[in-house]
Amino acid sequence: MFPPALDINWLALTPPLVLLFTAAAGLFFALFQSNGRSTAVLSLVGLVTAAVFTLVLFQDGRAGAGSAAFGLHYLADLPAAAFQLLIILGTVIAVLVSYDYLERTGLDHPEYYPLMLLSATGGMVMSAAGDLITLLLGLEITSLAVYVLSAWRQGARESEEAGMKYFLLGAFASAVLIYGIALTYGATGHFVYAEVVAAVTAPGFQSLLLATLGGLLLVAGLGFKASMVPFHQWAPDVYTGAPTAVTTFMSVVVKTAAFAALLRVASTILPELSPVVLELFVWIVGLTMIVGNLAAYVQRGVKRMLAYSAVAHAGYLGLAVLAVDSGGLQAATWYLLAYTLMTAGAFAVLTLLGDRFDHGDDLERFAGLSRTRPMLAAAMAIFMLSLAGIPPLAGFAGKVMVFGAALQAGYFLLAVIGILTSVVAAAYYFRVIAFMYFREPAYGAPRYRSAFTSTAVVLAAVGTVLLGLFPGLWYGLLESGARVVAGL
């Protein structure tokens, strides 16, 4: 007796499948190429194609016709489409930043871009996961490629150490997540989110302790990928040791995927398992905002400062996760868009300041940049001001949305912590601006120029400004794009 066949909705699966086949084609072409120029162009074509199909799903979601594949195991609804578009945007910026950077630093191998697409594919699967097994598969696909990319600079101790550290700690986090999945299944007998919730809320449910332990381990496993305190220790070392172009990808794409999964789990399973799980997550969010900002304040290297800044922003995003039923979902997607633009833009500027060995992230490198490269300094100032939450830039609008949702959901103390830590954050972001505009140049003008990286910097800077001035622009563009695609 065979089980009934699952309904495979190929349209719902198209975006990640496009990236997967593009990555496979890129690996095949890599056999005949000595550099990554061709696979980079192929990757951009695949990303644009995947974006077109994702816009179709977005249009369906807006019309209330969200679809699924394999039953409820893969959900191609409106949130999934929004997160997948963010992952595509972050990957496009990372490809542009990598194009000349890899050649300049001697790291240009054709397999680089297919690995990046494979990781993005896993992130898209995580965004649409409707059950714990699909979530785990997406997480592993995302992680395995990033382990390799982190150690891409062969022979460099810091890069190899970053790859090894990320692999070992990532494997440990995966084991924790698998234990969480096993305990949740043991308590409820289900993997699908909706079925887990139905089992827990059913009268006479007997395995609350087992379900609570499962929920705690799920939070720990996903908290590692989102670099939330106390699971954040890997982030500064890996971000600093990995090639800066890879750090650009990790800081925006992997984080978007992690929070997409966390939002889905937090909005369905966690509130039903036990108040203990939710209470623990509240403490994690508060500590992440405090520890991330205080640690970033004492850093002298800009790359490491941005790594701790990423930890702090994970706390703000965690606040949106807690307020998911009070506008937190919309706030989180919007905040992730702003975060993608300003963080990727800042790392893109860093790639232009480094030398052949990627050294050059100390504050002295920024001294007098306004005189040697005024446009680059202006773009970096925009990113720093936006990350600090200064109006009228995108970071300010994002924080207003997140704090507003938190207050509406009743998390008054966490919102106050978020506002106070934002004041601390302004101090270390302003320090970079002070070095650029009030110090004499220490290293002369940066030697490297790249049309592709400059394009990424301009796109990120313009997007950061426009989103701050017109917060509704993102949704307007999405709806316009979806209508155009639907009319083709």
N, C-alpha and C positions, 0 to 999 in steps of 0.2 A: 504494500500500500504506500504510494508516494504522496508526499504533502502537496497541497495545491500550489500551482506555479505562481510566482510573484509577478505583479504587473511591473514590467520594466518600462519606465517612461524615458525614452532616449533623449527627448528634448530637454528634460530636466537635467540630464547628465552631460549635456553637450559642452558647457564651459570647461569643466575640468578635463573632459576627454580631449578637447582641442589642445589644451596645454600638454596633456600626456603624450599625444601623438606628435606634437611639435617637438617635444623633448626627445622622443624616440628618433624622429627624423634627424634632429640635431646630432645625436650620438652617432647615427649612421654616417652623416656627412663628416663628422669629426675624424673618421678613419682616413679621409683623403685630404684633410686640411692641416696646415702647420700653425695657424692662428685662429682666433675666434671671430674674425670679421664676418664671415658668412653665417655662422650660427647666431651671432648677435642680431643680424638683420632678420634671419628666420624667426628668432624669438620675438622680435617686435611685431612681425606679421601675425604670429600665433596669438600674441597678447591682444592685438586689436580685434582679431576674429573672435576670440573668447569674449571680449567686451561686448561685441555686437550681440552674441547669443545671450549674454547675461542681461542686456537691456530688454530683450524679448521677455525673459522671465520676470524682470522688474515690471514691465508693462502688465503682464498677467497678474502679478501680485497686487498692483494698484487697482486692477479691475476686480479684485477679490477672488481670482481664480488660481490661487497658488497651487502648485502641483507637487507631487512626490514621486519618488522612484523606489522600487522594491518595497512596496507597502509604505510603512511609516519609517523605514530605516534611513531614508535620504529625503530631506525636506527642501524643496526648491521654492521657498516662499519669499516674501518681500525682504525680511531681514537677511536671509541668505544671499539674495541678489545684491543687496547693498554692501554687505561685507565682501563679497567676491569682487565687486567693482573696486573696492578699496585695495584689495590684494593685488589686482591687476595694475592699478595706478602706482602702487608702491614698487611693483616689479619693473614697470616701465622706467621709472626714475632710476632704479638700481642698474638697469641695463645701460641707460644713457651715461650714468656716472662711471660705469665699469669700462666703457668702450675704449677710451684712451688711457685710462688709469692702468689697466692690465698690461698694455704694451710698454708704457713708461717704466713700470716696476718689474718688467721681465716675467710677468705671471700670465701672459696671454696664451692660454691653451683652449682649444675649441670645445672641450668638455665642460667648461665653466658655465656657459649659459644654459645648456640642457639641464645641468644639476639645479640651477636656480629655478628653472621652470618646473622641475619635479617637486621641489620644495613648495612652490606656489600652488601646484596641483593638490598637494596634501592639505595646504591651508584652506583651499576652496572646499575640500571634502569635510574638513572640520567645521567650516561655517554652516554646512547644510546637514550635519549629522543629526539623525533623529533617534539614534540609539547609541549605547555605550561602546559597542564593538566598532561601528563605523567611526565613532570619535577616535578610538584607539588607532585604527588603521590610518586615518588622516594624520594623526599626531606623529606616528612613526615615519610616514612618507615625508612629512615636513622636516622632521629632525634628522633623518639619516643623511639627506643631501647637505644640510647645514653643518653637520659634523665634518664632512669632507671639505666644504668651502672654508670653514674656520681655519683649517690647517693648510690652506692653499699655497702659502709661501713656504715651499720646501727648503729645509736648511736653516730657517729662522727659528730660533728657540722659542720666542714668544708666541709665534703663530702655531707651531706644533704643540706647545703647551696648552694654548687656547683650545685647539681641536681635541686634544686628549682629555682635558678637564671637562669640556662640554659633553664629550661622549660618555665619560664615566658617570658624571652627575646626571646627565640626561637618561642614561640607562637606569640609574637608581630611581629617578622620578617616574620613569615608565613602569618600573616594578611596583612602585607605590600605587600608581593609578590602576594597574592591573589588579592588585589586591583590593582596591576600592570597588572595582567593577565586580570582582568575584564575590565580595561580601554583599554588595547590593543585589546581585543575582541570587545569592544564597538566601537572602531575606525575603525577596519578592518573587523570585522565579521568572523574572523578565529582564530584558536588556533595553527594550524600547521605552523612551522617556514616559510617554503617555500611559503605558501599561504599568510601569513602576509606580507612578503616582496613583493609578487606580488601585493597585494592590495595597499600598501603604494607607490609603484613606478608606479602605474597605472596613466595615464593622468587624471587630474581633481580630484585627491584625496582631500577631503574636511576636514578631521579630523586630521590635523597634530598636533594641540595643544593637543588633547586627546591622540594621539599616543605618543607624547613626554612625557606627564605626566605618561603614562603607562610604557614607557622605563625607566624613572627616578626611579619609584618604583621597577621595575624589578632589576635594578642595586643595589638598597638599600637592597632588600631581599636577593639576592645572595651574596652581599658584606658582610652581616652578617655571613653567613655560611662560607665564605672564610676568616673571621676575618680581613677585611680591614678597615682602618680608614675612617670615624669616627664610624664604627659599630663594633669595636674590643673590647670594654670595658669588655665584658663577658669573653674573652679568658683567660687572666691571672688568674682571680679568679677561673674559672671552671677548668682550667688545673692544678692549684695548689691544689684545694680542692678534686678533683676526685682521686681515687686510681691510683698510677703511671702506672700500667698496662693498665688501661682504658685510661689514658692520651696518652700512646703510640699509642693506636688504634685511638683515636680522632685526634691526631696531624698529622697522615699520611693518614688514610683512608677517614675520613670525608673531609679533605682538598682536597684530590685528586678528590673526587666526586664533591665538590663544583666548583673546577676549570674546571673540565670536562664540567659541565653544563654551566659555565660562558663562556668558549671558544666557545661552540656551539652557545650560544645566541649572543655573541659578533661578531662572524664571519658571522652571518646571519641577525639578526634583528636590532641590535643597530646602525650599520652604516647607515641604511636606514631610521630610525625613525626621527632623527633630529641631526644637528651638536651639539646642546646643550647637548644631552645625552653623546656623545663621549667626548666633552670638560670636562664635569663633571667627567667622568671616568679617564681622564688624571690627573686631580687634585687629585683624590682619590689615584691613583697609586703613585704619587709623595709624598703625605703626608704619605702614608702607609710606604714607605721606610724610611722616615725621622723619624717619630714618633716611629715606631717599634724599630729602632736601638738606638735612644737616650734613650728610656725607658728601653731597655734591658741593656744599659750601667750602669745605676744607681742601678740595682738590686743586692742584696747580696745572695739571694737564687737561686741556679742553676735551679731548676724547673721553677721558675717564670721568670728567665732570658731566658730559652728556650721557654717559652710561648710568651714573647715579640719578641724573635727571629723568632718564627713562624709567627708573624704579619709582621715582616720585610720581610721575604721570600715570604709572600703573595704579597707584593709590587713588588718583582722581577718577580713573576709569572704573576702579572697583566701587567707588561711590555711586557711579551711574548704574552699575550692576545691582547694587542693593536697592536702588530706587527704580527698578525696571518697570514696576507697575504704575509709576507716577511720572511717566515721560522719560525714564532713564534710558530706554532703548533708543529713542530718537537722539537723546543727548549723547549717548555713547557713540553712535555711528557718526554723528557730526563731529564730536571731539576727536575721534580716530582719524577723520579726514584732515582736520586742522593739524593734528599731531604728525600725520604722515608728511604733510607738506613742509612744516617748519623743521621737523627733525631730519628728514631726508635732505632738505636744503642745507642745513647746518653741516651735516656730514659731507655733502658734496663740496662745500667750500673747503673743508679740511683736506679733501683729496688733492686740491690744487696747491695747498701750502706745504705739503710734505715733500721730502726728497725721494730719490730713487728707491730708498729702502723704507719709505713710508714713515720716516721719522720727521716730526715737525708739528706735534700737537700741543707743545707747551705754550703758555700765554705769551712768551716773548716773541713767538712767530707772528702774533697779531699786532705787535707794537708798530704803530705808524702805518698800518695797512690803509688807512683813509688817504694817505699821501701817495703811496706806491700803486695801489689798485683801488681807487675810490668806489667803483661800482661793486666790486667784490665786498668791500667793507660795508657799503650801504645794504647789500643783500643780507650779510651776516647780522647787521644791526636789526633788520626787520625780523629775522628768525629769533634772535635773542629777546627782543621786545615782545614778540608774540608768545614765546615760551613762558615769559614772565607774566603774561596775562595783561599786558598794557593795551588799553583801547586806542584806536578802534580796530585792532588787528584780530585775526581769527582766534588766537588763543584766548583772548578776553571773552569773546562771544561763547566759545566752548565752555569756559569755566562758569560763566553765568548760567548756561543751560544745565550743567552738571550740579552746581550748588542749588539752583532753583528746584531741580527734581529731588535732590536730597532733602531740602527743607519741606517740600510737599509730602515726602514720604515719612517725615518725622525724625530724620537723622540730624537734629539740630547741632549736637556736639561735633559730629564728624564734619558738618559744613563749616563750623567755626574753625576747626583744625585745618581744613582745606584752605580757608582764607588766610589764616595766620602763616601757614607754611608757604603760601604763595608770596608773602612779603619776604620771607627768608630767601626764596628762590630768586626774587628780583635782585638781591644783592650779588649773587654769583653770575647772573646773566649780565648785569650792568658792568661787572668787572671786565668782561670781554670787550664791551663797547668802549670802556674807558681806555683800555690798552690800544684799541684801534685808532681812537681819535685824540688822545691826550699824551701819547708817548712817542718818542723818536723811534724811527725804524731801526731795528736791531740786526736784521738779516738782509736788508735790501729788498727789492721787489721780488715776489714769487716768480720763479723761472717758468713755470708750466702754464700753458693755456690749452684749453680744449673746447672746441665748438660744442661737443655733445654735453660735456659737464656744464658748460655755461648755459646751454639750453635748459638743462634740468634745474639749474639755480634760478634762472629767470622765471621758468614756469612755477616753481615753488614759491618764489617771492611774490609774483603777481597774484597767484592763487591765495596766498596768505593775506594779502591786502584786500583783495576783492571779497573774500569770504567774510572778513571782518566788517567791511562796509555794507555788504549785502548778504546777511546770513541766509536768506532764502534762495540764494543763487544756486547752491548745490542741488537742491530738490528740483528747481526749475530746469536746470540743465539735464538732470536725469529724466524728467518727464518729457522734455523736448526730444532728447536722444531716443527715448523709448518709442515716441510717436513716429519719429523719422524711420526707425528700424522697422516698426510695425507696418509702415506704409510701403516698404520696399517690395 
